[in-house]
Amino acid sequence: MTEAELYTLYKGVYVPSYLHPPESLRYYEDFSFRPDDILIVTYPKSTTWMQEIVPLIMSGGDPASIETLHNWVRVPWLEESLACTLNLEERPSPRMFSTHFRYNMMPPSFYEVKPKLQVIYIMRNPKDVFTSAFHYFGITTFMVKPGPLSEFLQKFLDGKAFGSWFDHVKSWLSAEDKERIMYISYEELSKQDLKDSVTRIAQFLEKSLDTEVIEKIADRCLFKNMKKNSMSNYSAVPKEFMDQTKSEFLRKVAGDWKNLLTAAEAEHFDAVYKDKMKDVKYKFVWD
């Protein structure tokens, strides 16, 4: 199928029509946030880990929610079609949601709710985001096939894959009311002490947990352990939508771009990154 048949243009960003039919986008626009909602925000291919960590923190370490609910149910994407069917208005507080949309694409109630809800914004080395997207586009039937790597690389850098990674990150880094936003990266979770990251997230969410619970959550959320969770590894998705015999949904965390990009492609990526992010003051872990 062509891009025109598979994608919908929404506020300047091409999104897969299968996941974002008109009714789900209307639901998203009209969604009413509560002051104590928790929102996980990422550019695509950066969300699953936090959908494991946050529910465990909020449950005090009780693994029931991550063992009995698929991650797209326990922390659903508000803009996707499934959200319309989950009766989110009836969920007890605090509710947990996800979104892939930019700051300026949030529904009106997001800016209006008082006091401000808590937002966790996860960033990931864009080279690894690109690598993950390249494999993901290749195993799904509702996304345009990536085609030759060099061609997909240019699409990604131009923001044609799912909007611009650069614009997404910059929109949230320049968001108002930053005191309600926690910025964290995949690299902090993977390369540094995961227990420290879990502790900081718990503190941000004002959830008091003892050291033993923090350690159990951190161990449960090690990437190798999360990959084994059938509620999180997308093994339940039918093959006609996502064929994981071609590539696993949860593959690797950091640095896999080195196995995909040539030295010249990585250099080109770096040049575009340097130009696009030249005015950004935030210190990224991968810089």
Backbone bond lengths (Angstrom), bond angles and torsions (degrees), N, CA, C in turn:
res aa  C-N    CA-C-N  psi(-1)  N-CA   C-N-CA  omega(-1)  CA-C   N-CA-C  phi
1 M - - - 1.455 - - 1.533 110.31 -
2 T 1.308 115.94 154.30 1.454 121.05 -177.64 1.533 110.84 -83.63
3 E 1.331 115.60 166.53 1.460 119.95 177.29 1.524 110.85 -60.89
4 A 1.327 116.54 -38.13 1.465 120.67 -179.66 1.527 110.86 -62.53
5 E 1.333 117.15 -32.78 1.463 121.20 -179.38 1.532 111.72 -81.41
6 L 1.326 117.39 -28.64 1.454 121.56 -174.43 1.520 113.91 -95.11
7 Y 1.324 117.78 -23.50 1.459 120.86 -172.15 1.519 112.97 -116.08
8 T 1.325 115.21 153.82 1.457 123.91 173.71 1.519 108.48 -121.96
9 L 1.306 117.52 135.49 1.461 121.16 177.38 1.528 108.71 -87.35
10 Y 1.317 116.65 116.83 1.459 121.90 -179.00 1.522 109.15 -126.94
11 K 1.322 116.56 113.17 1.462 122.84 -179.87 1.525 112.18 50.15
12 G 1.335 114.36 43.14 1.456 120.36 175.71 1.512 115.34 84.53
13 V 1.343 117.92 2.03 1.458 121.67 -178.63 1.522 109.32 -120.41
14 Y 1.331 116.90 131.70 1.459 121.00 177.18 1.524 109.20 -82.49
15 V 1.344 115.81 121.35 1.463 121.85 -179.75 1.527 108.66 -122.22
16 P 1.343 117.64 149.75 1.472 119.66 -179.71 1.524 111.60 -64.90
17 S 1.321 116.32 124.18 1.472 121.57 -175.80 1.523 112.64 -62.53
18 Y 1.317 116.98 -31.65 1.463 120.29 -179.91 1.524 111.15 -60.67
19 L 1.323 116.86 -39.30 1.458 121.54 -179.41 1.520 112.87 -87.75
20 H 1.340 116.49 -19.59 1.461 120.66 -173.73 1.529 111.41 -130.45
21 P 1.331 117.75 63.51 1.466 119.43 176.31 1.539 109.35 -68.20
22 P 1.325 117.67 163.98 1.475 120.77 -177.11 1.521 113.84 -52.65
23 E 1.340 117.41 -39.13 1.461 119.17 -176.93 1.526 112.21 -66.71
24 S 1.356 117.02 -33.19 1.462 118.65 179.69 1.530 111.19 -73.64
25 L 1.309 117.06 -33.65 1.464 120.09 177.55 1.531 110.84 -70.79
26 R 1.325 116.83 -33.76 1.467 119.77 174.75 1.527 110.20 -67.28
27 Y 1.325 116.04 -41.92 1.465 120.48 177.64 1.528 109.90 -59.32
28 Y 1.300 116.00 -43.33 1.467 121.99 179.25 1.527 110.67 -61.19
29 E 1.323 116.92 -45.51 1.463 121.62 -179.23 1.526 111.51 -60.99
30 D 1.324 116.87 -35.71 1.463 121.75 -175.19 1.526 113.19 -94.26
31 F 1.321 116.67 1.29 1.466 119.73 -173.83 1.524 111.13 -64.38
32 S 1.340 115.77 139.03 1.464 121.48 179.80 1.528 109.97 -106.84
33 F 1.318 115.50 115.14 1.457 120.55 176.93 1.524 110.72 -80.35
34 R 1.327 114.77 154.71 1.459 121.90 171.15 1.527 108.46 -106.27
35 P 1.318 117.41 156.30 1.469 119.67 -178.56 1.532 114.22 -61.50
36 D 1.332 117.25 -26.15 1.464 119.53 -177.10 1.529 113.16 -102.22
37 D 1.329 117.44 14.33 1.464 120.33 174.58 1.531 110.07 -67.17
38 I 1.326 115.23 153.38 1.467 122.19 174.86 1.518 107.43 -117.81
39 L 1.317 116.39 126.56 1.461 121.04 -176.60 1.524 110.34 -119.53
40 I 1.324 115.76 122.75 1.466 122.36 174.87 1.525 107.36 -96.51
41 V 1.317 116.82 124.50 1.462 121.41 -176.23 1.521 110.04 -121.79
42 T 1.316 116.04 131.24 1.460 120.69 176.21 1.522 109.97 -150.71
43 Y 1.308 115.38 157.24 1.454 120.62 161.00 1.529 105.44 -71.23
44 P 1.346 119.16 150.10 1.467 120.15 -178.18 1.531 113.46 -51.92
45 K 1.311 115.04 148.20 1.456 126.20 179.71 1.520 112.39 78.32
46 S 1.329 115.76 30.97 1.465 119.65 -179.08 1.532 112.91 -144.97
47 T 1.319 118.79 12.69 1.469 120.84 -166.85 1.523 115.12 -101.75
48 T 1.319 118.00 -38.80 1.465 122.26 -163.80 1.518 113.95 -53.78
49 W 1.325 116.93 -39.70 1.464 120.09 -177.10 1.529 111.48 -59.71
50 M 1.330 116.44 -45.39 1.459 119.27 -178.03 1.526 111.53 -71.37
51 Q 1.334 117.05 -24.28 1.470 119.99 175.13 1.527 111.26 -69.99
52 E 1.322 116.56 -12.88 1.462 122.34 175.69 1.528 110.01 -93.46
53 I 1.321 115.15 -44.01 1.466 120.76 -173.53 1.528 112.40 -70.38
54 V 1.331 117.03 -49.96 1.464 120.44 -173.15 1.534 112.51 -62.70
55 P 1.343 120.36 -46.96 1.475 118.68 177.84 1.529 113.18 -59.63
56 L 1.335 116.35 -35.71 1.469 118.66 178.39 1.524 111.02 -67.30
57 I 1.321 116.85 -39.26 1.464 120.25 176.79 1.522 110.49 -63.52
58 M 1.326 116.06 -47.72 1.470 119.76 -175.81 1.524 112.42 -68.72
59 S 1.337 117.73 -23.76 1.471 120.68 178.35 1.523 111.91 -91.59
60 G 1.334 116.54 4.17 1.461 119.46 -178.79 1.514 112.74 71.01
61 G 1.339 116.30 24.24 1.456 121.09 179.10 1.510 114.65 96.25
62 D 1.323 117.40 -4.00 1.473 120.82 179.01 1.532 108.53 -68.58
63 P 1.341 118.04 119.25 1.463 120.57 -175.37 1.526 114.84 -80.86
64 A 1.338 117.95 1.45 1.469 120.56 -173.39 1.526 112.50 -55.27
65 S 1.340 116.83 -44.62 1.468 118.73 -175.19 1.518 112.59 -65.90
66 I 1.324 117.66 -35.81 1.464 118.66 -178.24 1.525 112.08 -85.50
67 E 1.332 116.37 -10.32 1.464 120.38 178.44 1.525 112.29 -97.81
68 T 1.323 116.83 -16.80 1.473 119.79 -175.64 1.526 113.34 -118.20
69 L 1.326 117.75 -13.42 1.464 121.39 -179.13 1.519 110.42 -123.14
70 H 1.321 116.40 131.97 1.460 119.48 173.71 1.526 109.09 -63.19
71 N 1.325 116.29 149.19 1.467 118.80 -174.44 1.529 112.25 -61.51
72 W 1.337 117.93 -27.52 1.462 119.67 179.52 1.529 111.75 -77.16
73 V 1.339 116.89 -6.96 1.465 121.71 174.28 1.526 109.92 -101.26
74 R 1.326 116.95 -43.97 1.471 120.04 -177.04 1.521 111.91 -69.21
75 V 1.360 117.05 -35.89 1.470 121.31 177.22 1.534 107.28 -135.48
76 P 1.321 117.80 73.13 1.477 120.93 -171.91 1.519 113.91 -70.55
77 W 1.340 114.52 151.50 1.462 121.08 171.44 1.526 107.85 -77.01
78 L 1.311 116.50 121.90 1.461 120.96 -174.43 1.512 113.24 -65.03
79 E 1.323 118.37 -27.54 1.457 121.59 -175.05 1.527 112.90 -90.43
80 E 1.317 118.22 -3.83 1.458 120.66 -177.97 1.525 111.76 -95.07
81 S 1.313 116.11 159.09 1.462 122.21 -170.42 1.523 113.60 -58.90
82 L 1.324 117.73 -33.52 1.462 120.32 -177.39 1.525 111.92 -61.39
83 A 1.332 116.67 -32.31 1.470 120.16 -176.72 1.527 111.94 -56.73
84 C 1.320 116.59 -32.64 1.474 120.86 -178.96 1.522 112.55 -64.97
85 T 1.317 117.16 -21.44 1.467 121.46 -172.00 1.526 113.83 -103.22
86 L 1.326 118.17 -2.36 1.466 121.12 -170.21 1.528 114.73 -96.81
87 N 1.338 117.50 2.57 1.467 120.69 -178.99 1.535 111.65 51.30
88 L 1.318 114.66 50.12 1.465 120.10 -176.15 1.522 112.33 -61.61
89 E 1.320 116.16 -27.06 1.466 120.10 179.76 1.529 111.55 -64.57
90 E 1.329 116.61 -23.13 1.463 120.92 -177.61 1.528 112.89 -94.24
91 R 1.306 117.60 -4.16 1.464 119.45 -179.18 1.535 110.30 -71.39
92 P 1.336 116.56 140.31 1.467 119.19 177.86 1.532 110.85 -70.52
93 S 1.297 115.18 153.78 1.463 120.53 176.53 1.535 110.12 -80.45
94 P 1.336 116.67 151.69 1.462 126.97 -2.97 1.530 111.19 -82.91
95 R 1.314 116.32 133.89 1.455 121.54 178.64 1.532 109.32 -85.64
96 M 1.335 115.93 151.57 1.463 121.66 179.63 1.528 109.25 -121.44
97 F 1.327 116.09 128.21 1.457 121.71 -179.17 1.524 110.69 -133.20
98 S 1.333 114.13 167.60 1.456 121.29 174.12 1.522 109.47 -129.80
99 T 1.311 115.60 159.78 1.463 121.10 169.76 1.520 109.82 -153.93
100 H 1.325 115.13 149.52 1.462 121.38 174.05 1.530 111.76 -102.73
101 F 1.310 117.01 5.80 1.464 119.57 -172.01 1.531 112.77 -89.25
102 R 1.311 114.52 156.91 1.462 121.62 179.02 1.524 110.60 -70.32
103 Y 1.318 114.85 166.66 1.466 120.82 -179.84 1.523 111.13 -58.55
104 N 1.315 117.21 -42.12 1.468 120.39 -177.30 1.526 113.36 -80.13
105 M 1.332 117.23 3.86 1.454 122.09 177.03 1.530 112.12 -106.49
106 M 1.317 116.61 4.76 1.467 119.95 -178.40 1.524 110.28 -72.19
107 P 1.348 116.72 151.92 1.467 119.67 179.56 1.528 111.03 -68.67
108 P 1.334 117.46 158.32 1.471 121.41 -176.01 1.526 114.33 -51.56
109 S 1.329 118.19 -40.63 1.463 119.84 -174.83 1.526 112.16 -65.04
110 F 1.330 117.27 -23.16 1.465 120.70 178.76 1.525 110.64 -59.54
111 Y 1.318 116.47 -40.70 1.462 121.47 -177.99 1.526 112.22 -82.81
112 E 1.322 116.51 -19.25 1.466 120.58 -172.44 1.522 114.30 -96.13
113 V 1.337 117.90 -25.82 1.462 120.49 -173.91 1.533 110.60 -64.20
114 K 1.320 116.07 136.26 1.461 123.18 179.40 1.533 108.99 -129.16
115 P 1.355 118.49 136.53 1.462 125.28 -11.39 1.522 111.06 -67.02
116 K 1.294 116.29 170.34 1.459 120.64 -174.46 1.523 111.47 -68.48
117 L 1.336 115.45 137.45 1.456 120.29 177.02 1.529 110.17 -70.31
118 Q 1.326 116.11 165.83 1.463 121.14 -177.17 1.531 110.62 -91.11
119 V 1.319 115.15 135.70 1.467 121.67 -178.02 1.528 109.19 -123.48
120 I 1.320 115.84 131.45 1.468 120.97 172.00 1.517 106.80 -111.55
121 Y 1.320 115.49 117.19 1.467 120.20 -178.28 1.524 108.75 -106.65
122 I 1.332 115.97 118.12 1.462 121.96 -176.91 1.513 110.14 -104.41
123 M 1.312 115.15 127.41 1.464 121.61 177.05 1.526 109.42 -112.06
124 R 1.315 115.52 155.00 1.458 121.08 -178.83 1.521 108.25 -144.62
125 N 1.312 116.33 143.00 1.457 120.49 177.30 1.532 109.53 -45.13
126 P 1.334 118.38 119.94 1.467 119.45 -175.14 1.519 114.39 -61.15
127 K 1.311 117.51 -23.49 1.472 119.10 175.90 1.528 110.03 -66.95
128 D 1.324 116.50 -38.52 1.466 119.78 177.03 1.524 111.16 -74.04
129 V 1.344 116.83 -33.65 1.465 119.84 174.33 1.527 109.35 -60.62
130 F 1.319 116.03 -46.24 1.467 120.83 178.43 1.526 110.65 -59.56
131 T 1.321 117.04 -46.06 1.466 121.74 -178.64 1.523 111.11 -61.18
132 S 1.336 115.95 -45.55 1.462 120.58 178.96 1.522 110.82 -63.55
133 A 1.345 116.31 -42.10 1.465 120.47 179.57 1.525 111.31 -64.56
134 F 1.309 116.78 -39.16 1.472 120.67 -179.77 1.534 110.45 -59.04
135 H 1.317 117.12 -44.57 1.471 120.80 178.92 1.529 110.72 -71.25
136 Y 1.340 116.23 -40.97 1.466 120.83 -177.92 1.528 111.51 -63.69
137 F 1.325 117.17 -45.90 1.462 120.33 178.67 1.526 111.10 -59.78
138 G 1.310 115.86 -28.78 1.457 120.11 -178.18 1.508 114.98 -77.47
139 I 1.349 117.90 -19.60 1.470 119.86 -176.63 1.526 113.01 -106.25
140 T 1.333 117.66 -6.16 1.461 120.35 -179.19 1.526 111.08 -101.80
141 T 1.321 115.29 154.74 1.469 119.99 179.15 1.518 112.02 -100.03
142 F 1.328 117.37 -8.47 1.466 120.27 -177.75 1.532 112.64 -104.03
143 M 1.338 115.79 6.27 1.461 120.90 175.11 1.527 108.67 -116.74
144 V 1.318 116.50 153.39 1.456 120.28 176.02 1.527 108.78 -66.69
145 K 1.313 117.99 134.38 1.462 120.94 178.42 1.525 109.42 -58.59
146 P 1.330 117.32 139.87 1.464 119.62 -173.70 1.523 114.66 -65.87
147 G 1.347 116.53 -26.56 1.463 118.71 -177.76 1.516 110.73 72.27
148 P 1.334 117.45 -161.25 1.470 120.47 178.81 1.523 111.04 -58.55
149 L 1.322 115.51 144.44 1.457 119.44 -176.08 1.524 112.34 -57.52
150 S 1.310 117.34 -43.57 1.462 120.55 -178.13 1.527 111.43 -61.76
151 E 1.330 115.88 -35.60 1.459 120.91 179.40 1.525 110.60 -70.23
152 F 1.334 116.78 -42.62 1.457 120.62 179.51 1.530 110.96 -68.85
153 L 1.313 116.42 -34.47 1.464 120.40 177.47 1.521 110.64 -59.68
154 Q 1.302 116.53 -44.07 1.462 119.30 179.98 1.527 110.88 -67.66
155 K 1.330 116.27 -37.79 1.467 119.91 176.37 1.523 110.61 -60.53
156 F 1.318 115.68 -43.27 1.464 120.05 -179.54 1.520 110.65 -64.35
157 L 1.321 116.94 -46.65 1.462 120.55 -178.42 1.525 111.67 -66.65
158 D 1.330 116.56 -28.40 1.468 121.15 178.56 1.533 112.39 -85.32
159 G 1.329 116.73 -5.29 1.459 120.24 178.94 1.507 114.59 79.62
160 K 1.327 117.46 24.44 1.460 120.59 -177.68 1.535 113.04 -95.68
161 A 1.324 117.01 -6.36 1.464 120.13 -178.27 1.529 111.03 -79.28
162 F 1.311 117.53 -49.05 1.462 122.91 174.89 1.530 106.85 -158.34
163 G 1.311 115.84 53.47 1.445 119.24 -172.43 1.519 109.84 74.11
164 S 1.295 117.02 174.82 1.460 122.06 -176.05 1.525 112.30 -84.13
165 W 1.324 116.41 127.71 1.468 120.95 172.59 1.518 109.04 -58.55
166 F 1.305 116.65 -41.66 1.460 121.58 -177.50 1.528 110.82 -62.61
167 D 1.319 117.00 -45.72 1.466 120.89 179.77 1.524 111.25 -66.50
168 H 1.330 115.90 -36.53 1.471 120.55 -179.77 1.528 109.92 -62.49
169 V 1.322 115.81 -51.87 1.464 120.53 -178.12 1.525 110.78 -63.14
170 K 1.310 116.43 -44.55 1.470 119.29 -178.38 1.525 111.54 -65.68
171 S 1.339 117.43 -33.80 1.468 119.56 -179.39 1.521 110.97 -64.71
172 W 1.329 117.52 -38.77 1.465 120.50 -178.19 1.527 111.80 -82.68
173 L 1.322 117.35 -30.82 1.459 119.04 176.26 1.528 111.52 -68.62
174 S 1.319 116.69 -25.97 1.463 120.64 -180.00 1.528 111.84 -100.57
175 A 1.333 116.98 12.36 1.466 121.08 -178.80 1.517 111.63 -63.99
176 E 1.319 115.53 153.80 1.455 120.71 174.10 1.535 109.24 -76.23
177 D 1.321 115.48 164.31 1.472 121.22 176.55 1.526 112.04 55.41
178 K 1.328 116.22 50.65 1.465 120.42 -177.48 1.521 113.33 -62.52
179 E 1.336 117.56 -18.70 1.457 119.39 -179.11 1.525 112.11 -65.52
180 R 1.334 116.83 -17.47 1.468 118.69 178.46 1.528 111.58 -98.63
181 I 1.335 117.05 5.98 1.459 121.28 -178.77 1.522 110.30 -115.42
182 M 1.318 116.53 128.60 1.458 121.81 172.91 1.518 107.99 -102.28
183 Y 1.326 116.39 124.35 1.458 121.68 178.08 1.528 108.51 -100.97
184 I 1.317 115.54 128.04 1.462 120.76 -179.46 1.521 108.30 -149.34
185 S 1.317 117.05 156.19 1.465 120.24 -177.36 1.520 112.00 -120.18
186 Y 1.328 114.73 158.79 1.463 121.21 174.41 1.524 109.71 -57.22
187 E 1.324 115.35 -38.88 1.463 120.05 -176.14 1.524 111.70 -65.33
188 E 1.321 117.16 -32.98 1.460 120.04 175.74 1.525 110.63 -65.87
189 L 1.326 115.97 -35.68 1.457 120.51 179.77 1.523 111.82 -73.90
190 S 1.336 116.44 -33.94 1.463 120.10 -172.06 1.522 113.73 -95.83
191 K 1.324 116.93 -38.56 1.461 119.56 -173.38 1.523 112.95 -96.80
192 Q 1.311 116.49 -22.12 1.449 120.28 -179.62 1.524 109.61 -105.94
193 D 1.312 117.39 -170.78 1.456 122.44 -176.11 1.530 109.67 -72.52
194 L 1.338 117.72 111.48 1.456 121.05 -179.21 1.525 110.85 -62.76
195 K 1.331 117.06 -33.16 1.468 119.78 178.00 1.525 110.71 -61.98
196 D 1.312 116.40 -38.26 1.463 119.93 178.45 1.522 110.60 -64.99
197 S 1.335 116.17 -41.97 1.467 120.13 179.29 1.519 110.91 -64.45
198 V 1.334 117.15 -43.85 1.464 121.00 178.53 1.529 109.87 -61.35
199 T 1.321 116.58 -40.67 1.465 120.90 178.63 1.519 110.77 -61.63
200 R 1.339 117.01 -45.28 1.460 120.71 -178.78 1.525 111.73 -66.27
201 I 1.332 116.49 -38.42 1.470 119.90 178.35 1.520 109.88 -66.02
202 A 1.329 116.60 -42.94 1.469 120.75 178.99 1.528 110.50 -61.48
203 Q 1.323 116.73 -41.63 1.464 120.17 178.89 1.523 110.67 -64.23
204 F 1.318 117.02 -40.91 1.463 120.61 178.59 1.519 110.66 -62.40
205 L 1.335 116.27 -38.59 1.463 121.07 -179.48 1.527 112.16 -83.79
206 E 1.341 115.52 4.25 1.462 121.91 178.56 1.528 111.74 56.77
207 K 1.336 114.09 41.93 1.465 121.32 178.94 1.528 107.95 -113.35
208 S 1.322 116.27 112.85 1.453 121.11 -177.67 1.533 110.27 -84.12
209 L 1.334 115.67 116.99 1.460 121.02 -178.89 1.522 109.61 -128.30
210 D 1.330 116.67 141.89 1.461 118.00 179.00 1.523 110.46 -80.01
211 T 1.308 115.88 169.88 1.472 121.83 -173.73 1.519 112.31 -59.96
212 E 1.319 117.22 -39.66 1.466 120.60 -178.80 1.526 111.24 -63.40
213 V 1.318 117.71 -41.52 1.466 121.31 178.85 1.525 110.25 -66.36
214 I 1.321 116.60 -42.69 1.471 120.73 177.71 1.526 110.01 -57.93
215 E 1.306 117.11 -44.47 1.471 121.48 -179.00 1.523 111.20 -64.52
216 K 1.326 117.02 -39.64 1.469 120.51 179.60 1.532 110.65 -67.00
217 I 1.330 116.44 -41.47 1.469 120.04 178.16 1.517 110.50 -63.77
218 A 1.333 116.01 -44.49 1.460 120.36 -179.52 1.524 111.07 -61.56
219 D 1.328 117.21 -42.26 1.468 120.44 178.87 1.515 110.63 -65.67
220 R 1.332 116.27 -43.08 1.471 119.99 -179.60 1.532 110.66 -63.02
221 C 1.337 116.77 -30.62 1.458 121.03 -174.36 1.527 113.79 -97.71
222 L 1.332 116.79 7.94 1.463 117.86 169.78 1.524 107.50 -57.46
223 F 1.308 117.05 139.29 1.463 120.21 -173.03 1.527 111.42 -55.08
224 K 1.329 116.67 -40.60 1.471 119.61 -178.54 1.521 111.59 -64.35
225 N 1.333 116.97 -31.40 1.460 120.41 178.89 1.526 111.39 -80.30
226 M 1.330 116.56 -38.22 1.460 119.67 178.64 1.530 111.04 -62.92
227 K 1.332 116.48 -35.57 1.464 120.52 179.79 1.531 112.32 -60.97
228 K 1.330 116.67 -23.81 1.462 120.93 -178.89 1.524 112.32 -82.89
229 N 1.329 116.81 -13.71 1.463 120.94 -176.48 1.527 109.83 -79.12
230 S 1.315 116.87 112.70 1.467 121.21 -177.98 1.515 112.53 -66.08
231 M 1.334 117.23 -16.25 1.456 121.50 177.01 1.531 111.71 -83.55
232 S 1.334 115.84 -6.60 1.463 120.07 -175.56 1.526 114.25 -126.65
233 N 1.319 118.21 -17.11 1.465 119.73 -173.76 1.534 113.94 -95.15
234 Y 1.327 116.56 8.42 1.467 123.37 175.50 1.533 113.44 64.06
235 S 1.324 116.87 18.20 1.464 120.01 177.94 1.522 111.66 -66.83
236 A 1.342 116.70 -18.01 1.460 120.62 -179.64 1.527 112.96 -81.95
237 V 1.324 117.16 -10.61 1.468 120.05 179.99 1.525 109.07 -73.44
238 P 1.329 118.26 127.04 1.473 120.82 -179.25 1.525 112.29 -55.74
239 K 1.317 115.33 146.51 1.454 121.33 -176.87 1.521 112.43 -61.24
240 E 1.352 117.03 -28.07 1.467 118.91 -179.13 1.533 112.32 -69.63
241 F 1.335 116.65 -12.76 1.468 120.65 176.07 1.530 112.03 -105.68
242 M 1.338 115.54 -36.21 1.463 120.37 -178.62 1.525 108.82 -147.18
243 D 1.304 116.44 112.55 1.459 121.65 -175.85 1.528 110.05 -97.45
244 Q 1.343 115.64 94.97 1.460 119.36 -177.25 1.521 113.20 -81.36
245 T 1.322 117.32 2.77 1.468 118.48 171.10 1.527 109.84 -73.55
246 K 1.329 116.33 -19.18 1.469 120.96 177.68 1.524 111.56 -84.73
247 S 1.310 115.21 -38.16 1.459 121.20 179.96 1.522 108.28 -166.71
248 E 1.330 117.16 139.75 1.457 120.65 178.61 1.526 110.60 -69.40
249 F 1.331 115.86 147.74 1.461 119.27 175.48 1.526 109.67 -66.63
250 L 1.330 116.73 -48.58 1.460 121.34 174.88 1.524 107.57 -93.99
251 R 1.308 115.85 105.35 1.464 120.07 -173.44 1.526 110.91 -104.07
252 K 1.318 115.63 -79.69 1.452 121.74 -179.73 1.520 108.04 -138.47
253 V 1.324 115.68 166.51 1.456 119.93 -174.36 1.521 112.14 -97.59
254 A 1.316 116.49 -59.19 1.466 119.67 -171.88 1.526 111.18 -135.81
255 G 1.314 115.42 138.58 1.458 121.29 171.95 1.507 116.28 91.89
256 D 1.328 118.48 -1.44 1.462 119.55 -177.21 1.524 112.45 -69.52
257 W 1.334 116.47 -16.39 1.468 119.45 177.84 1.528 111.22 -58.76
258 K 1.322 116.62 -25.93 1.471 120.48 -179.62 1.525 111.25 -66.11
259 N 1.342 116.83 -22.41 1.462 121.09 178.31 1.520 112.55 -89.71
260 L 1.334 116.60 -2.45 1.456 120.00 -175.57 1.529 112.58 -118.26
261 L 1.319 116.72 -45.35 1.460 120.85 -175.76 1.529 111.59 -87.30
262 T 1.307 115.39 140.59 1.458 120.02 172.25 1.525 108.55 -75.49
263 A 1.310 116.69 167.98 1.467 120.57 178.77 1.526 110.54 -59.88
264 A 1.338 116.72 -39.79 1.466 120.78 -179.90 1.527 111.18 -67.50
265 E 1.336 116.80 -40.63 1.473 120.79 179.33 1.524 110.79 -66.71
266 A 1.330 116.68 -40.33 1.463 120.68 178.07 1.528 110.47 -64.93
267 E 1.312 116.34 -38.55 1.469 120.68 178.24 1.524 110.83 -65.43
268 H 1.333 116.36 -40.81 1.467 120.57 177.48 1.525 109.95 -64.63
269 F 1.329 116.79 -43.19 1.461 121.83 177.85 1.536 109.58 -57.70
270 D 1.327 116.23 -46.80 1.464 121.09 -178.48 1.527 111.42 -61.50
271 A 1.310 116.18 -38.09 1.464 120.13 -179.47 1.527 110.99 -66.12
272 V 1.338 116.04 -43.56 1.460 120.23 178.30 1.528 109.70 -65.14
273 Y 1.325 116.43 -44.03 1.468 121.84 179.14 1.531 110.65 -57.74
274 K 1.313 116.06 -47.27 1.465 120.67 -178.79 1.518 111.31 -60.37
275 D 1.316 116.51 -39.72 1.463 120.31 -179.72 1.535 111.00 -71.62
276 K 1.319 116.46 -45.58 1.466 120.37 -176.09 1.532 112.31 -68.01
277 M 1.330 116.89 -31.87 1.454 121.03 -173.31 1.530 112.77 -106.19
278 K 1.310 117.81 14.16 1.466 121.24 -173.36 1.525 113.75 -61.82
279 D 1.316 117.28 -27.11 1.474 120.14 -178.13 1.523 113.22 -97.74
280 V 1.334 117.31 2.51 1.464 121.66 -178.10 1.528 109.42 -86.95
281 K 1.321 116.50 126.76 1.471 121.31 -176.66 1.530 112.31 -89.60
282 Y 1.330 117.15 -16.53 1.464 120.64 -176.87 1.528 110.78 -61.28
283 K 1.327 116.99 137.35 1.462 121.82 178.41 1.520 109.61 -92.74
284 F 1.315 116.22 108.32 1.462 120.98 179.49 1.524 110.65 -83.44
285 V 1.327 116.07 147.35 1.450 121.22 -177.87 1.521 111.62 -61.31
286 W 1.329 116.78 -34.67 1.464 120.75 -174.93 1.525 113.33 -83.57
287 D 1.328 118.62 -6.87 1.470 120.48 179.14 1.522 111.25 -73.13
